[in-house]
Amino acid sequence: MKYKWYIPFLFILPAVLGLFAFRIWPILTSFVMAFTNWSAFGSPNFVGLENFEYLFEEGSEFYEILKNTLLYSIIFVPGVMASALGLALLVNQKLKSVAFFRVLFFTPVITSTVAIGIVWKWIFATDVGAINFILRSVFQVSDPPSWMNERSYALLIVAFVYIFKRVGYYMIIYLAGLQDIPGNFKEAAAIDGANRWQTFRRIVFPLLTPTTFFILIIAIIDSFKNFEIIYAMTKGGPGLASTTLSYYIYQNAFLVFQLGYASAISLTLLLVVGIITALNFYYKDRWVQYKY
């Protein structure tokens, strides 16, 4: 059969069409809609920068929601990275049952996010939740907190549950990075009398910095696009205490049908994530080591 130049392109065509239909086209459409007033009924009306002026006007709830989003990211990113690294070090041991624990820690990643959110919502329930039951019966706390209904706890709990959901994914990436480190480095450190902490601090962690940088970028993006856990557990409440930008976009687009305003929020979210990502790439040469 004679080679035809277009045959390889036919194989990647479905992926390219999917990328355009479900990624590129929605982004382009959202950019155009951000400058319109459209409620999903009738034709969109061009309003220029009115959506952005309303978004950034003094007293807008956007600032509180942006603060929630940044705080959520500050909680989630270090928490999931530290937990993932700890679990990766644990399951990197040459133990007989280590495969079981790798599967166990990874299971929440492939479990429905909404299902995980509902289960943890029950656990944190005020009257019938397991945590308050333990506080009452074991620690004799007569009036335990109403976890999901208190502003000081809601965002923290949502971030904790999302760490539980995603930590297995980042654990696998860290595990791959650990197993890519040549064993002779550790052997040389042992010969020189280094203990485990010194070996980790001086050898293992510096060699993991490319993996850490990759996880940092992915985790930051992950934290900003989180929606399902908030939807399943708090619906953004109480008040705006656990409302993040991604959930705010959903509220405006699909609850009050302000699609133009929701598109303006999505572009703002894209800009915030882009700036943070660019800063990380700008400073990565100061701490990321790509050479042994």
TORKOL-4160 file (C-alpha; in steps of 0.2 Angstrom, whole numbers, padded with zeros to 4 digits, m for minus):
292
<pt num="1" X="0000" Y="0000" Z="0000"/>
<pt num="2" X="0007" Y="0017" Z="m0005"/>
<pt num="3" X="0010" Y="0029" Z="0009"/>
<pt num="4" X="m0002" Y="0044" Z="0009"/>
<pt num="5" X="0004" Y="0060" Z="0018"/>
<pt num="6" X="m0014" Y="0063" Z="0026"/>
<pt num="7" X="m0016" Y="0046" Z="0034"/>
<pt num="8" X="m0007" Y="0050" Z="0051"/>
<pt num="9" X="m0018" Y="0066" Z="0052"/>
<pt num="10" X="m0034" Y="0055" Z="0050"/>
<pt num="11" X="m0029" Y="0046" Z="0066"/>
<pt num="12" X="m0027" Y="0062" Z="0076"/>
<pt num="13" X="m0042" Y="0071" Z="0069"/>
<pt num="14" X="m0054" Y="0064" Z="0082"/>
<pt num="15" X="m0043" Y="0071" Z="0096"/>
<pt num="16" X="m0041" Y="0088" Z="0087"/>
<pt num="17" X="m0060" Y="0089" Z="0084"/>
<pt num="18" X="m0063" Y="0086" Z="0102"/>
<pt num="19" X="m0050" Y="0098" Z="0108"/>
<pt num="20" X="m0058" Y="0112" Z="0097"/>
<pt num="21" X="m0076" Y="0108" Z="0101"/>
<pt num="22" X="m0074" Y="0106" Z="0120"/>
<pt num="23" X="m0059" Y="0117" Z="0124"/>
<pt num="24" X="m0054" Y="0130" Z="0111"/>
<pt num="25" X="m0072" Y="0135" Z="0105"/>
<pt num="26" X="m0079" Y="0137" Z="0122"/>
<pt num="27" X="m0064" Y="0148" Z="0127"/>
<pt num="28" X="m0066" Y="0159" Z="0111"/>
<pt num="29" X="m0085" Y="0160" Z="0114"/>
<pt num="30" X="m0083" Y="0164" Z="0132"/>
<pt num="31" X="m0071" Y="0178" Z="0127"/>
<pt num="32" X="m0084" Y="0186" Z="0116"/>
<pt num="33" X="m0098" Y="0183" Z="0128"/>
<pt num="34" X="m0089" Y="0193" Z="0142"/>
<pt num="35" X="m0093" Y="0209" Z="0132"/>
<pt num="36" X="m0111" Y="0205" Z="0131"/>
<pt num="37" X="m0127" Y="0205" Z="0141"/>
<pt num="38" X="m0135" Y="0188" Z="0138"/>
<pt num="39" X="m0147" Y="0178" Z="0148"/>
<pt num="40" X="m0147" Y="0163" Z="0137"/>
<pt num="41" X="m0163" Y="0168" Z="0130"/>
<pt num="42" X="m0164" Y="0180" Z="0114"/>
<pt num="43" X="m0149" Y="0187" Z="0107"/>
<pt num="44" X="m0134" Y="0194" Z="0116"/>
<pt num="45" X="m0132" Y="0212" Z="0117"/>
<pt num="46" X="m0114" Y="0220" Z="0116"/>
<pt num="47" X="m0111" Y="0230" Z="0132"/>
<pt num="48" X="m0092" Y="0233" Z="0131"/>
<pt num="49" X="m0083" Y="0233" Z="0148"/>
<pt num="50" X="m0099" Y="0234" Z="0158"/>
<pt num="51" X="m0097" Y="0217" Z="0165"/>
<pt num="52" X="m0080" Y="0220" Z="0171"/>
<pt num="53" X="m0084" Y="0237" Z="0178"/>
<pt num="54" X="m0098" Y="0229" Z="0188"/>
<pt num="55" X="m0086" Y="0215" Z="0193"/>
<pt num="56" X="m0073" Y="0226" Z="0200"/>
<pt num="57" X="m0084" Y="0240" Z="0207"/>
<pt num="58" X="m0081" Y="0245" Z="0225"/>
<pt num="59" X="m0091" Y="0234" Z="0237"/>
<pt num="60" X="m0093" Y="0220" Z="0225"/>
<pt num="61" X="m0094" Y="0202" Z="0232"/>
<pt num="62" X="m0081" Y="0197" Z="0219"/>
<pt num="63" X="m0067" Y="0203" Z="0231"/>
<pt num="64" X="m0073" Y="0192" Z="0245"/>
<pt num="65" X="m0075" Y="0177" Z="0233"/>
<pt num="66" X="m0057" Y="0180" Z="0226"/>
<pt num="67" X="m0050" Y="0181" Z="0244"/>
<pt num="68" X="m0059" Y="0164" Z="0247"/>
<pt num="69" X="m0052" Y="0157" Z="0231"/>
<pt num="70" X="m0034" Y="0162" Z="0235"/>
<pt num="71" X="m0036" Y="0156" Z="0253"/>
<pt num="72" X="m0043" Y="0139" Z="0247"/>
<pt num="73" X="m0027" Y="0138" Z="0236"/>
<pt num="74" X="m0016" Y="0142" Z="0250"/>
<pt num="75" X="m0023" Y="0128" Z="0260"/>
<pt num="76" X="m0025" Y="0115" Z="0247"/>
<pt num="77" X="m0008" Y="0117" Z="0237"/>
<pt num="78" X="0004" Y="0115" Z="0252"/>
<pt num="79" X="m0007" Y="0102" Z="0260"/>
<pt num="80" X="m0009" Y="0091" Z="0245"/>
<pt num="81" X="0009" Y="0092" Z="0241"/>
<pt num="82" X="0016" Y="0088" Z="0258"/>
<pt num="83" X="0003" Y="0074" Z="0260"/>
<pt num="84" X="0007" Y="0067" Z="0243"/>
<pt num="85" X="0026" Y="0067" Z="0246"/>
<pt num="86" X="0024" Y="0059" Z="0263"/>
<pt num="87" X="0013" Y="0045" Z="0256"/>
<pt num="88" X="0025" Y="0043" Z="0241"/>
<pt num="89" X="0040" Y="0040" Z="0253"/>
<pt num="90" X="0029" Y="0028" Z="0262"/>
<pt num="91" X="0024" Y="0018" Z="0247"/>
<pt num="92" X="0041" Y="0018" Z="0240"/>
<pt num="93" X="0047" Y="0006" Z="0253"/>
<pt num="94" X="0051" Y="m0012" Z="0247"/>
<pt num="95" X="0037" Y="m0020" Z="0257"/>
<pt num="96" X="0027" Y="m0036" Z="0253"/>
<pt num="97" X="0010" Y="m0027" Z="0255"/>
<pt num="98" X="0015" Y="m0010" Z="0247"/>
<pt num="99" X="0005" Y="m0012" Z="0231"/>
<pt num="100" X="m0011" Y="m0013" Z="0242"/>
<pt num="101" X="m0007" Y="0003" Z="0250"/>
<pt num="102" X="m0004" Y="0011" Z="0233"/>
<pt num="103" X="m0021" Y="0006" Z="0227"/>
<pt num="104" X="m0029" Y="0011" Z="0243"/>
<pt num="105" X="m0022" Y="0029" Z="0243"/>
<pt num="106" X="m0026" Y="0031" Z="0224"/>
<pt num="107" X="m0044" Y="0025" Z="0226"/>
<pt num="108" X="m0052" Y="0042" Z="0230"/>
<pt num="109" X="m0044" Y="0049" Z="0214"/>
<pt num="110" X="m0055" Y="0037" Z="0204"/>
<pt num="111" X="m0070" Y="0039" Z="0215"/>
<pt num="112" X="m0084" Y="0051" Z="0211"/>
<pt num="113" X="m0080" Y="0068" Z="0218"/>
<pt num="114" X="m0099" Y="0071" Z="0222"/>
<pt num="115" X="m0100" Y="0054" Z="0231"/>
<pt num="116" X="m0084" Y="0059" Z="0242"/>
<pt num="117" X="m0092" Y="0076" Z="0245"/>
<pt num="118" X="m0108" Y="0068" Z="0251"/>
<pt num="119" X="m0100" Y="0055" Z="0262"/>
<pt num="120" X="m0089" Y="0069" Z="0271"/>
<pt num="121" X="m0104" Y="0080" Z="0273"/>
<pt num="122" X="m0112" Y="0066" Z="0283"/>
<pt num="123" X="m0096" Y="0064" Z="0293"/>
<pt num="124" X="m0096" Y="0082" Z="0297"/>
<pt num="125" X="m0115" Y="0083" Z="0300"/>
<pt num="126" X="m0120" Y="0092" Z="0316"/>
<pt num="127" X="m0132" Y="0080" Z="0324"/>
<pt num="128" X="m0128" Y="0063" Z="0316"/>
<pt num="129" X="m0110" Y="0065" Z="0310"/>
<pt num="130" X="m0096" Y="0054" Z="0316"/>
<pt num="131" X="m0084" Y="0068" Z="0321"/>
<pt num="132" X="m0097" Y="0076" Z="0333"/>
<pt num="133" X="m0102" Y="0059" Z="0339"/>
<pt num="134" X="m0084" Y="0055" Z="0344"/>
<pt num="135" X="m0082" Y="0073" Z="0352"/>
<pt num="136" X="m0098" Y="0070" Z="0362"/>
<pt num="137" X="m0095" Y="0052" Z="0367"/>
<pt num="138" X="m0076" Y="0051" Z="0369"/>
<pt num="139" X="m0071" Y="0069" Z="0373"/>
<pt num="140" X="m0087" Y="0074" Z="0382"/>
<pt num="141" X="m0090" Y="0089" Z="0372"/>
<pt num="142" X="m0107" Y="0095" Z="0375"/>
<pt num="143" X="m0109" Y="0107" Z="0361"/>
<pt num="144" X="m0098" Y="0102" Z="0347"/>
<pt num="145" X="m0096" Y="0114" Z="0332"/>
<pt num="146" X="m0109" Y="0114" Z="0318"/>
<pt num="147" X="m0095" Y="0112" Z="0305"/>
<pt num="148" X="m0103" Y="0115" Z="0289"/>
<pt num="149" X="m0114" Y="0130" Z="0295"/>
<pt num="150" X="m0099" Y="0140" Z="0302"/>
<pt num="151" X="m0090" Y="0152" Z="0291"/>
<pt num="152" X="m0073" Y="0149" Z="0300"/>
<pt num="153" X="m0074" Y="0130" Z="0296"/>
<pt num="154" X="m0083" Y="0128" Z="0279"/>
<pt num="155" X="m0069" Y="0133" Z="0267"/>
<pt num="156" X="m0056" Y="0124" Z="0278"/>
<pt num="157" X="m0067" Y="0108" Z="0277"/>
<pt num="158" X="m0069" Y="0109" Z="0259"/>
<pt num="159" X="m0051" Y="0111" Z="0256"/>
<pt num="160" X="m0047" Y="0096" Z="0267"/>
<pt num="161" X="m0059" Y="0085" Z="0258"/>
<pt num="162" X="m0052" Y="0090" Z="0241"/>
<pt num="163" X="m0035" Y="0086" Z="0248"/>
<pt num="164" X="m0042" Y="0068" Z="0252"/>
<pt num="165" X="m0049" Y="0067" Z="0235"/>
<pt num="166" X="m0033" Y="0072" Z="0225"/>
<pt num="167" X="m0018" Y="0067" Z="0236"/>
<pt num="168" X="m0017" Y="0050" Z="0228"/>
<pt num="169" X="m0015" Y="0057" Z="0211"/>
<pt num="170" X="0000" Y="0068" Z="0216"/>
<pt num="171" X="0007" Y="0053" Z="0226"/>
<pt num="172" X="0009" Y="0043" Z="0210"/>
<pt num="173" X="0018" Y="0058" Z="0202"/>
<pt num="174" X="0030" Y="0059" Z="0217"/>
<pt num="175" X="0032" Y="0041" Z="0217"/>
<pt num="176" X="0038" Y="0041" Z="0199"/>
<pt num="177" X="0050" Y="0055" Z="0203"/>
<pt num="178" X="0057" Y="0045" Z="0218"/>
<pt num="179" X="0060" Y="0029" Z="0208"/>
<pt num="180" X="0069" Y="0040" Z="0195"/>
<pt num="181" X="0082" Y="0045" Z="0207"/>
<pt num="182" X="0098" Y="0034" Z="0204"/>
<pt num="183" X="0101" Y="0023" Z="0219"/>
<pt num="184" X="0120" Y="0026" Z="0219"/>
<pt num="185" X="0117" Y="0044" Z="0226"/>
<pt num="186" X="0109" Y="0036" Z="0241"/>
<pt num="187" X="0122" Y="0023" Z="0243"/>
<pt num="188" X="0136" Y="0036" Z="0242"/>
<pt num="189" X="0127" Y="0046" Z="0256"/>
<pt num="190" X="0126" Y="0031" Z="0267"/>
<pt num="191" X="0144" Y="0027" Z="0264"/>
<pt num="192" X="0148" Y="0045" Z="0270"/>
<pt num="193" X="0138" Y="0042" Z="0286"/>
<pt num="194" X="0122" Y="0052" Z="0281"/>
<pt num="195" X="0106" Y="0047" Z="0290"/>
<pt num="196" X="0089" Y="0046" Z="0282"/>
<pt num="197" X="0084" Y="0064" Z="0286"/>
<pt num="198" X="0101" Y="0071" Z="0279"/>
<pt num="199" X="0099" Y="0060" Z="0263"/>
<pt num="200" X="0082" Y="0066" Z="0260"/>
<pt num="201" X="0086" Y="0084" Z="0263"/>
<pt num="202" X="0102" Y="0085" Z="0254"/>
<pt num="203" X="0100" Y="0073" Z="0240"/>
<pt num="204" X="0082" Y="0066" Z="0238"/>
<pt num="205" X="0072" Y="0082" Z="0239"/>
<pt num="206" X="0084" Y="0093" Z="0228"/>
<pt num="207" X="0083" Y="0079" Z="0214"/>
<pt num="208" X="0064" Y="0080" Z="0216"/>
<pt num="209" X="0062" Y="0098" Z="0213"/>
<pt num="210" X="0057" Y="0096" Z="0194"/>
<pt num="211" X="0043" Y="0084" Z="0200"/>
<pt num="212" X="0039" Y="0096" Z="0214"/>
<pt num="213" X="0038" Y="0111" Z="0202"/>
<pt num="214" X="0026" Y="0101" Z="0190"/>
<pt num="215" X="0015" Y="0096" Z="0204"/>
<pt num="216" X="0015" Y="0114" Z="0211"/>
<pt num="217" X="0009" Y="0121" Z="0194"/>
<pt num="218" X="m0004" Y="0107" Z="0192"/>
<pt num="219" X="m0010" Y="0109" Z="0210"/>
<pt num="220" X="m0013" Y="0127" Z="0208"/>
<pt num="221" X="m0023" Y="0125" Z="0193"/>
<pt num="222" X="m0032" Y="0111" Z="0202"/>
<pt num="223" X="m0036" Y="0122" Z="0216"/>
<pt num="224" X="m0044" Y="0136" Z="0206"/>
<pt num="225" X="m0055" Y="0125" Z="0195"/>
<pt num="226" X="m0063" Y="0115" Z="0210"/>
<pt num="227" X="m0081" Y="0115" Z="0209"/>
<pt num="228" X="m0089" Y="0097" Z="0213"/>
<pt num="229" X="m0084" Y="0097" Z="0231"/>
<pt num="230" X="m0091" Y="0114" Z="0235"/>
<pt num="231" X="m0107" Y="0109" Z="0225"/>
<pt num="232" X="m0109" Y="0093" Z="0235"/>
<pt num="233" X="m0105" Y="0099" Z="0252"/>
<pt num="234" X="m0109" Y="0118" Z="0255"/>
<pt num="235" X="m0116" Y="0126" Z="0239"/>
<pt num="236" X="m0104" Y="0140" Z="0243"/>
<pt num="237" X="m0111" Y="0143" Z="0260"/>
<pt num="238" X="m0114" Y="0148" Z="0273"/>
<pt num="239" X="m0116" Y="0165" Z="0264"/>
<pt num="240" X="m0101" Y="0167" Z="0253"/>
<pt num="241" X="m0089" Y="0158" Z="0265"/>
<pt num="242" X="m0085" Y="0144" Z="0254"/>
<pt num="243" X="m0089" Y="0152" Z="0237"/>
<pt num="244" X="m0074" Y="0151" Z="0225"/>
<pt num="245" X="m0073" Y="0159" Z="0208"/>
<pt num="246" X="m0077" Y="0142" Z="0199"/>
<pt num="247" X="m0093" Y="0140" Z="0209"/>
<pt num="248" X="m0097" Y="0159" Z="0207"/>
<pt num="249" X="m0096" Y="0156" Z="0188"/>
<pt num="250" X="m0108" Y="0142" Z="0189"/>
<pt num="251" X="m0120" Y="0152" Z="0200"/>
<pt num="252" X="m0121" Y="0166" Z="0188"/>
<pt num="253" X="m0121" Y="0156" Z="0172"/>
<pt num="254" X="m0133" Y="0142" Z="0177"/>
<pt num="255" X="m0144" Y="0149" Z="0192"/>
<pt num="256" X="m0147" Y="0167" Z="0187"/>
<pt num="257" X="m0142" Y="0165" Z="0168"/>
<pt num="258" X="m0131" Y="0180" Z="0167"/>
<pt num="259" X="m0119" Y="0171" Z="0154"/>
<pt num="260" X="m0110" Y="0187" Z="0150"/>
<pt num="261" X="m0106" Y="0191" Z="0167"/>
<pt num="262" X="m0101" Y="0173" Z="0171"/>
<pt num="263" X="m0089" Y="0174" Z="0155"/>
<pt num="264" X="m0081" Y="0190" Z="0162"/>
<pt num="265" X="m0078" Y="0181" Z="0179"/>
<pt num="266" X="m0071" Y="0166" Z="0169"/>
<pt num="267" X="m0059" Y="0177" Z="0160"/>
<pt num="268" X="m0054" Y="0185" Z="0176"/>
<pt num="269" X="m0050" Y="0168" Z="0183"/>
<pt num="270" X="m0040" Y="0163" Z="0168"/>
<pt num="271" X="m0030" Y="0179" Z="0170"/>
<pt num="272" X="m0027" Y="0176" Z="0189"/>
<pt num="273" X="m0021" Y="0158" Z="0186"/>
<pt num="274" X="m0010" Y="0164" Z="0171"/>
<pt num="275" X="m0001" Y="0177" Z="0181"/>
<pt num="276" X="0002" Y="0165" Z="0196"/>
<pt num="277" X="0008" Y="0151" Z="0183"/>
<pt num="278" X="0019" Y="0164" Z="0174"/>
<pt num="279" X="0027" Y="0169" Z="0191"/>
<pt num="280" X="0031" Y="0151" Z="0195"/>
<pt num="281" X="0040" Y="0149" Z="0179"/>
<pt num="282" X="0049" Y="0165" Z="0181"/>
<pt num="283" X="0056" Y="0160" Z="0198"/>
<pt num="284" X="0058" Y="0141" Z="0195"/>
<pt num="285" X="0077" Y="0143" Z="0190"/>
<pt num="286" X="0081" Y="0149" Z="0208"/>
<pt num="287" X="0076" Y="0132" Z="0216"/>
<pt num="288" X="0072" Y="0119" Z="0202"/>
<pt num="289" X="0087" Y="0108" Z="0198"/>
<pt num="290" X="0086" Y="0098" Z="0182"/>
<pt num="291" X="0104" Y="0091" Z="0182"/>
<pt num="292" X="0111" Y="0078" Z="0194"/>
